Amino acid sequence: MSTSDKAEGARAGRAIEARSAADAAIEARGVVKRYAPAVIALDRVDVDIRAGTITALVGANGSGKSTLLRILAGSLRADEGAIAIGGRALDNGGASRLRTGLIAQSPELDPEMGARATLELFATLHGIARAHRDARSGDLVSWLALSRVVDRPVASLSGGERQRLHLAVGLVPDPDPVFMDEPTGALDVDGRDRVWRMLARARDDGRTAIVATHDLDEASRCADSIVLLHAGRVVVQAPPKEIIAAHGATMVDAEVDTRGIDATAIRTAITAACCGGSEDAAAQVEMAAARPGSRDLRVEVDGSHVRVLLRGAPPPDPAALRDRVVGALEKAGHRTLAWRSNPPDLRSAYFSLTGAAITPTSADEPAAPGRGMRNRTARRPAMPVE
């Protein structure tokens, strides 16, 4: 890092330290992380996370969300930039001595140790007094539905049970803020619901959570703020409803037969059907291709997969758009094998903003097009859960 970069980082650190901790739990300015000279994981990232909120870091694989999460949590050093937690500037992303906690993506637990013994061990390591150790472990066992397996060795637990134990271990010291990397990836529907309800109750008690996730439905429903990352940069940070209102689109995904696919003909036919005039279709297609993410209509053809995004006020009806797309595909000589249509949501907003789709990472998330796509349209209390 150059002398000027260090000076700039120091000035930024003093500036964010001077702000009120009541307004922002975490602030980051100009954060850069390089893993090699040509590999920039984070590129001048600015983030503001308010106290007592749930913030979701959303992005495709390689977007930088896990790197950002680790830097904010103090477990990874940034190459440039300034970070403050609770108004207290950190030394360029160095480990914080505040009561923060990072729950990494992959469980690393002793397979021979029992679940209860694992929780008790980590409670001891975190210096929790014996008088409170059993109560804290018992609460976590109850909150994360581990009662049936608490006396079994870790090796005998299912993937979901092991993930819930992993989360419980991370929550033993009652961290605030808490940083979670894909906490619900291996969980079933009930497990996911428990985690988000626990975070919601913690937020209501004034605590702060930062969650990196691929699950856009969960993030849209449960987070107060979304940070959309793409290629190491923050595309937008705002409440999910605001992002959807500004950038969401009615979206249709279709899978077509693969005989003689002509991507240009498909784009032209769909554009004509959606824009109401074949003579304008070619120009509309050119404009949509030239300025991705900025047009009201976007048509993508990738092999046998066709994706259409259409924005408007009011938003186009998903069923009506589906009918237009299916009709246009038939006109272009292609039979639609499967389709999925959605009103404006966070997924369409992400795609509109970046041109890149997020691939689901677990069987419980919506299937990618063509893979099972269906036809459808005082001291605060410790982290509680209902």
VEXDREN-2710 file (C-alpha; in Angstrom, 1 decimal):
% VEXDREN-2710
k/r/px/py/pz
1/MET/0.0/0.0/0.0
2/SER/1.4/3.4/-1.0
3/THR/1.9/6.2/1.6
4/SER/-0.9/8.2/0.0
5/ASP/-3.3/5.2/0.3
6/LYS/-2.3/4.9/4.0
7/ALA/-2.9/8.5/4.6
8/GLU/-6.3/8.4/2.8
9/GLY/-7.3/5.3/4.9
10/ALA/-6.3/7.1/8.1
11/ARG/-8.4/10.1/7.2
12/ALA/-11.4/7.9/6.4
13/GLY/-10.9/6.1/9.6
14/ARG/-11.0/9.3/11.7
15/ALA/-14.0/10.5/9.8
16/ILE/-16.1/7.4/10.4
17/GLU/-15.0/7.1/14.0
18/ALA/-16.3/10.6/14.6
19/ARG/-19.8/9.7/13.5
20/SER/-22.5/8.6/16.1
21/ALA/-22.4/4.9/16.9
22/ALA/-26.1/5.0/17.4
23/ASP/-26.6/5.5/13.7
24/ALA/-24.2/3.0/12.2
25/ALA/-23.0/-0.3/13.7
26/ILE/-20.5/-0.8/10.9
27/GLU/-19.1/1.6/8.3
28/ALA/-16.6/0.7/5.6
29/ARG/-14.9/3.2/3.1
30/GLY/-12.8/2.3/0.1
31/VAL/-12.2/-1.3/1.1
32/VAL/-9.9/-3.1/-1.3
33/LYS/-8.8/-6.7/-1.2
34/ARG/-6.4/-8.4/-3.6
35/TYR/-5.5/-12.1/-3.7
36/ALA/-3.0/-11.5/-6.5
37/PRO/-2.0/-8.5/-8.6
38/ALA/-4.6/-9.4/-11.2
39/VAL/-7.3/-10.8/-8.8
40/ILE/-9.2/-8.0/-7.0
41/ALA/-11.8/-9.5/-4.7
42/LEU/-13.1/-6.1/-3.5
43/ASP/-12.7/-2.9/-5.4
44/ARG/-13.3/0.3/-3.4
45/VAL/-16.3/-0.9/-1.4
46/ASP/-18.3/1.4/0.7
47/VAL/-20.9/0.0/3.1
48/ASP/-23.1/1.4/5.9
49/ILE/-24.8/-1.0/8.2
50/ARG/-27.2/0.5/10.8
51/ALA/-27.3/-0.8/14.3
52/GLY/-30.3/-3.0/15.1
53/THR/-30.8/-4.2/11.6
54/ILE/-30.4/-7.3/9.4
55/THR/-28.2/-6.7/6.3
56/ALA/-27.9/-9.3/3.6
57/LEU/-24.9/-9.4/1.4
58/VAL/-26.1/-10.9/-1.9
59/GLY/-24.1/-11.8/-5.0
60/ALA/-23.0/-14.6/-7.3
61/ASN/-20.1/-16.9/-6.6
62/GLY/-16.9/-14.8/-6.7
63/SER/-18.7/-11.5/-6.2
64/GLY/-16.8/-10.8/-3.0
65/LYS/-19.5/-11.2/-0.4
66/SER/-17.7/-13.8/1.7
67/THR/-14.5/-11.7/1.5
68/LEU/-16.3/-8.6/2.6
69/LEU/-18.0/-10.5/5.4
70/ARG/-14.7/-11.7/6.8
71/ILE/-13.1/-8.3/6.5
72/LEU/-16.0/-6.6/8.4
73/ALA/-15.8/-9.3/11.0
74/GLY/-12.1/-8.7/11.5
75/SER/-10.9/-12.1/10.5
76/LEU/-9.3/-11.0/7.2
77/ARG/-7.2/-7.9/6.6
78/ALA/-8.1/-5.5/3.9
79/ASP/-5.3/-4.1/1.7
80/GLU/-6.8/-0.6/1.6
81/GLY/-9.7/1.2/3.2
82/ALA/-11.1/2.0/6.6
83/ILE/-13.6/0.2/8.8
84/ALA/-15.4/1.2/12.0
85/ILE/-17.6/-0.9/14.3
86/GLY/-19.8/1.0/16.7
87/GLY/-18.0/4.3/15.9
88/ARG/-14.6/2.7/16.8
89/ALA/-12.1/2.7/13.9
90/LEU/-10.3/-0.6/13.3
91/ASP/-6.7/-0.9/12.2
92/ASN/-7.4/-1.5/8.5
93/GLY/-9.6/-4.5/9.1
94/GLY/-7.5/-6.0/11.9
95/ALA/-9.2/-8.2/14.4
96/SER/-11.6/-6.4/16.6
97/ARG/-11.7/-6.9/20.3
98/LEU/-15.3/-6.0/20.3
99/ARG/-18.0/-8.6/20.9
100/THR/-18.3/-9.6/17.2
101/GLY/-18.7/-13.1/15.9
102/LEU/-18.1/-14.7/12.5
103/ILE/-20.0/-18.0/11.7
104/ALA/-18.2/-19.4/8.7
105/GLN/-19.9/-21.3/5.9
106/SER/-18.4/-24.8/6.5
107/PRO/-18.8/-26.5/9.9
108/GLU/-15.5/-27.5/11.5
109/LEU/-16.5/-29.7/14.5
110/ASP/-14.8/-32.7/16.2
111/PRO/-16.7/-35.7/14.8
112/GLU/-16.1/-37.8/17.9
113/MET/-17.4/-35.2/20.4
114/GLY/-21.0/-35.1/21.4
115/ALA/-23.2/-32.1/20.5
116/ARG/-23.7/-31.0/24.1
117/ALA/-20.0/-31.4/25.0
118/THR/-19.2/-29.3/21.9
119/LEU/-21.3/-26.5/23.1
120/GLU/-19.9/-26.7/26.6
121/LEU/-16.4/-26.7/25.3
122/PHE/-16.9/-23.5/23.3
123/ALA/-18.7/-21.9/26.2
124/THR/-15.6/-22.6/28.3
125/LEU/-13.3/-21.3/25.7
126/HIS/-15.3/-18.0/25.5
127/GLY/-15.0/-17.6/29.3
128/ILE/-18.7/-18.1/30.1
129/ALA/-19.1/-18.7/33.8
130/ARG/-20.2/-22.2/34.8
131/ALA/-23.4/-20.8/36.3
132/HIS/-24.4/-19.5/32.9
133/ARG/-22.9/-22.2/30.7
134/ASP/-25.7/-24.7/31.0
135/ALA/-28.4/-22.2/30.5
136/ARG/-26.8/-20.7/27.4
137/SER/-26.2/-24.2/25.9
138/GLY/-29.8/-25.2/26.8
139/ASP/-31.2/-22.1/25.1
140/LEU/-29.3/-22.7/21.9
141/VAL/-30.3/-26.4/21.9
142/SER/-33.9/-25.4/22.2
143/TRP/-33.8/-22.5/19.7
144/LEU/-32.1/-24.6/17.0
145/ALA/-34.1/-27.8/17.6
146/LEU/-31.1/-29.9/18.7
147/SER/-32.8/-31.6/21.6
148/ARG/-33.1/-35.0/19.9
149/VAL/-29.5/-35.2/18.9
150/VAL/-27.7/-33.3/21.7
151/ASP/-26.2/-36.4/23.2
152/ARG/-25.1/-37.9/20.0
153/PRO/-21.6/-37.6/18.5
154/VAL/-21.2/-35.0/15.7
155/ALA/-20.2/-37.8/13.2
156/SER/-23.7/-39.3/13.5
157/LEU/-25.6/-36.0/12.7
158/SER/-27.1/-35.3/9.4
159/GLY/-25.9/-32.4/7.3
160/GLY/-28.7/-30.1/8.5
161/GLU/-28.2/-31.1/12.2
162/ARG/-24.5/-30.5/11.9
163/GLN/-25.2/-27.1/10.4
164/ARG/-27.5/-26.2/13.2
165/LEU/-24.9/-27.2/15.8
166/HIS/-22.4/-25.1/13.9
167/LEU/-24.6/-22.1/14.2
168/ALA/-25.2/-22.8/17.9
169/VAL/-21.5/-22.9/18.5
170/GLY/-21.0/-19.6/16.8
171/LEU/-23.8/-18.0/18.9
172/VAL/-22.4/-19.3/22.2
173/PRO/-20.7/-16.0/23.1
174/ASP/-23.8/-14.0/22.2
175/PRO/-22.0/-11.8/19.6
176/ASP/-23.2/-8.4/18.5
177/PRO/-22.8/-7.8/15.6
178/VAL/-23.0/-11.3/14.3
179/PHE/-21.6/-12.2/10.8
180/MET/-23.0/-15.3/9.1
181/ASP/-21.8/-16.8/5.8
182/GLU/-24.6/-18.8/4.1
183/PRO/-26.1/-19.9/7.4
184/THR/-29.2/-21.6/5.9
185/GLY/-27.6/-23.4/2.9
186/ALA/-27.8/-26.9/4.4
187/LEU/-31.0/-26.4/6.3
188/ASP/-34.5/-27.6/5.6
189/VAL/-37.5/-25.2/5.5
190/ASP/-38.1/-25.4/9.3
191/GLY/-34.4/-24.8/10.0
192/ARG/-34.2/-21.8/7.7
193/ASP/-37.3/-20.3/9.3
194/ARG/-35.8/-20.8/12.8
195/VAL/-32.6/-19.0/11.9
196/TRP/-34.4/-16.0/10.3
197/ARG/-36.9/-15.8/13.2
198/MET/-34.0/-15.8/15.7
199/LEU/-32.3/-13.0/13.8
200/ALA/-35.5/-11.0/13.6
201/ARG/-36.0/-11.3/17.4
202/ALA/-32.4/-10.3/18.0
203/ARG/-32.9/-7.3/15.7
204/ASP/-35.9/-6.3/17.8
205/ASP/-33.7/-6.4/20.8
206/GLY/-31.3/-3.9/19.1
207/ARG/-28.8/-6.4/17.8
208/THR/-27.1/-6.3/14.4
209/ALA/-26.7/-9.2/11.9
210/ILE/-24.9/-9.3/8.6
211/VAL/-25.7/-12.4/6.5
212/ALA/-24.1/-13.5/3.2
213/THR/-26.6/-15.5/1.2
214/HIS/-27.5/-16.8/-2.2
215/ASP/-31.2/-17.1/-1.2
216/LEU/-32.8/-14.0/-2.7
217/ASP/-36.3/-14.9/-1.5
218/GLU/-35.1/-15.1/2.1
219/ALA/-33.1/-11.9/1.8
220/SER/-36.0/-10.0/0.3
221/ARG/-38.4/-11.2/2.9
222/CYS/-36.2/-11.0/6.1
223/ALA/-33.5/-8.4/5.6
224/ASP/-33.8/-4.7/6.3
225/SER/-31.1/-3.8/3.9
226/ILE/-29.6/-5.5/0.8
227/VAL/-26.0/-5.0/-0.4
228/LEU/-25.8/-6.3/-4.0
229/LEU/-22.3/-7.2/-5.0
230/HIS/-21.0/-7.9/-8.5
231/ALA/-17.4/-8.4/-9.5
232/GLY/-16.1/-7.0/-6.2
233/ARG/-18.1/-3.8/-6.3
234/VAL/-21.3/-2.7/-4.5
235/VAL/-24.0/-2.2/-7.2
236/VAL/-26.6/-0.9/-4.8
237/GLN/-27.4/-0.9/-1.0
238/ALA/-31.0/-0.2/-0.1
239/PRO/-34.0/-1.8/1.5
240/PRO/-35.3/-4.7/-0.7
241/LYS/-38.6/-3.0/-1.5
242/GLU/-36.7/0.0/-2.8
243/ILE/-34.4/-2.1/-5.0
244/ILE/-37.4/-4.0/-6.4
245/ALA/-39.4/-0.8/-7.1
246/ALA/-36.5/0.8/-8.9
247/HIS/-34.9/-2.1/-10.7
248/GLY/-37.3/-5.1/-10.6
249/ALA/-38.9/-6.5/-13.7
250/THR/-41.6/-9.0/-14.6
251/MET/-39.6/-12.0/-15.7
252/VAL/-40.2/-15.1/-17.8
253/ASP/-37.8/-18.0/-18.0
254/ALA/-38.5/-20.5/-20.7
255/GLU/-36.9/-23.7/-21.9
256/VAL/-37.4/-24.5/-25.6
257/ASP/-36.7/-27.4/-27.9
258/THR/-33.2/-27.2/-29.4
259/ARG/-33.9/-27.7/-33.0
260/GLY/-32.3/-25.0/-35.2
261/ILE/-32.2/-22.3/-32.5
262/ASP/-31.7/-18.9/-34.0
263/ALA/-31.1/-16.5/-31.1
264/THR/-31.6/-13.4/-33.3
265/ALA/-34.9/-14.6/-34.6
266/ILE/-36.1/-15.4/-31.0
267/ARG/-35.0/-12.0/-29.8
268/THR/-36.7/-10.3/-32.7
269/ALA/-40.0/-12.2/-32.3
270/ILE/-40.2/-11.6/-28.5
271/THR/-39.3/-7.9/-28.9
272/ALA/-42.0/-7.5/-31.5
273/ALA/-44.6/-9.3/-29.3
274/CYS/-43.7/-7.2/-26.2
275/CYS/-43.2/-3.8/-28.0
276/GLY/-46.2/-4.1/-30.2
277/GLY/-44.6/-3.7/-33.7
278/SER/-42.4/-5.9/-35.8
279/GLU/-40.9/-2.9/-37.6
280/ASP/-39.4/-1.6/-34.4
281/ALA/-38.2/-5.0/-33.2
282/ALA/-34.7/-5.0/-34.7
283/ALA/-33.9/-1.6/-33.3
284/GLN/-35.3/-2.5/-29.9
285/VAL/-33.1/-5.6/-29.8
286/GLU/-30.0/-3.6/-30.7
287/MET/-30.7/-1.0/-27.9
288/ALA/-31.4/-3.8/-25.3
289/ALA/-28.1/-5.5/-26.2
290/ALA/-26.1/-2.3/-26.3
291/ARG/-27.2/-1.1/-22.9
292/PRO/-27.8/-4.1/-20.6
293/GLY/-29.6/-3.3/-17.4
294/SER/-30.9/0.0/-18.6
295/ARG/-33.7/-0.9/-21.0
296/ASP/-37.3/-1.6/-20.2
297/LEU/-37.1/-4.8/-22.2
298/ARG/-34.3/-7.4/-22.0
299/VAL/-34.2/-10.6/-23.9
300/GLU/-31.4/-13.2/-23.3
301/VAL/-30.9/-16.5/-25.2
302/ASP/-28.5/-19.0/-23.8
303/GLY/-28.7/-22.3/-25.7
304/SER/-32.2/-23.6/-25.1
305/HIS/-32.9/-21.2/-22.2
306/VAL/-34.7/-17.9/-22.9
307/ARG/-35.1/-15.2/-20.3
308/VAL/-37.2/-12.1/-20.8
309/LEU/-37.4/-9.1/-18.4
310/LEU/-39.9/-6.4/-19.0
311/ARG/-40.3/-3.2/-16.8
312/GLY/-43.1/-0.8/-16.8
313/ALA/-45.5/1.2/-14.6
314/PRO/-47.6/-0.5/-13.6
315/PRO/-45.5/-3.7/-13.8
316/PRO/-46.5/-6.0/-16.6
317/ASP/-48.7/-8.9/-15.6
318/PRO/-46.6/-12.2/-15.4
319/ALA/-49.3/-14.3/-17.0
320/ALA/-49.8/-11.8/-19.9
321/LEU/-46.0/-11.6/-20.5
322/ARG/-45.8/-15.4/-20.4
323/ASP/-48.4/-15.7/-23.1
324/ARG/-46.7/-13.2/-25.3
325/VAL/-43.3/-14.9/-24.9
326/VAL/-44.7/-18.4/-25.5
327/GLY/-46.6/-17.1/-28.6
328/ALA/-43.5/-15.4/-29.9
329/LEU/-41.4/-18.5/-29.4
330/GLU/-44.0/-20.5/-31.4
331/LYS/-43.9/-17.9/-34.1
332/ALA/-40.2/-18.3/-34.2
333/GLY/-40.6/-22.1/-34.7
334/HIS/-39.9/-23.3/-31.1
335/ARG/-42.0/-25.3/-28.7
336/THR/-41.9/-24.2/-25.1
337/LEU/-41.0/-27.2/-22.9
338/ALA/-41.2/-25.4/-19.5
339/TRP/-41.6/-21.9/-18.2
340/ARG/-41.6/-19.9/-15.0
341/SER/-43.0/-16.4/-14.7
342/ASN/-42.6/-14.0/-11.8
343/PRO/-43.7/-10.5/-10.9
344/PRO/-40.9/-8.0/-10.1
345/ASP/-38.7/-9.4/-7.3
346/LEU/-35.1/-9.2/-6.0
347/ARG/-33.9/-11.8/-8.5
348/SER/-35.1/-9.8/-11.5
349/ALA/-33.6/-6.7/-10.0
350/TYR/-30.2/-8.4/-9.5
351/PHE/-30.3/-9.6/-13.1
352/SER/-31.4/-6.2/-14.4
353/LEU/-28.6/-4.4/-12.6
354/THR/-25.7/-6.9/-13.3
355/GLY/-26.7/-9.0/-16.3
356/ALA/-25.8/-12.0/-14.3
357/ALA/-28.0/-14.6/-12.6
358/ILE/-27.5/-16.2/-9.2
359/THR/-27.4/-20.0/-9.4
360/PRO/-29.2/-21.7/-6.5
361/THR/-27.0/-23.6/-4.2
362/SER/-29.4/-26.0/-2.5
363/ALA/-32.2/-28.3/-3.4
364/ASP/-34.8/-26.2/-1.5
365/GLU/-34.1/-23.1/-3.6
366/PRO/-35.9/-22.4/-6.9
367/ALA/-34.6/-24.7/-9.6
368/ALA/-32.5/-23.1/-12.3
369/PRO/-34.2/-22.9/-15.6
370/GLY/-34.2/-26.2/-17.3
371/ARG/-33.5/-28.1/-14.1
372/GLY/-36.8/-29.0/-12.7
373/MET/-38.4/-25.7/-13.7
374/ARG/-42.1/-25.8/-12.9
375/ASN/-44.9/-24.1/-14.7
376/ARG/-46.1/-21.5/-12.1
377/THR/-46.5/-17.9/-11.4
378/ALA/-30.2/-3.3/30.7
379/ARG/-28.1/-6.1/29.3
380/ARG/-30.2/-7.2/26.5
381/PRO/-31.3/-10.8/26.6
382/ALA/-29.3/-13.3/24.6
383/MET/-30.4/-13.9/21.1
384/PRO/-34.0/-15.3/21.4
385/VAL/-36.4/-17.1/19.1
386/GLU/-40.1/-17.7/19.3
END
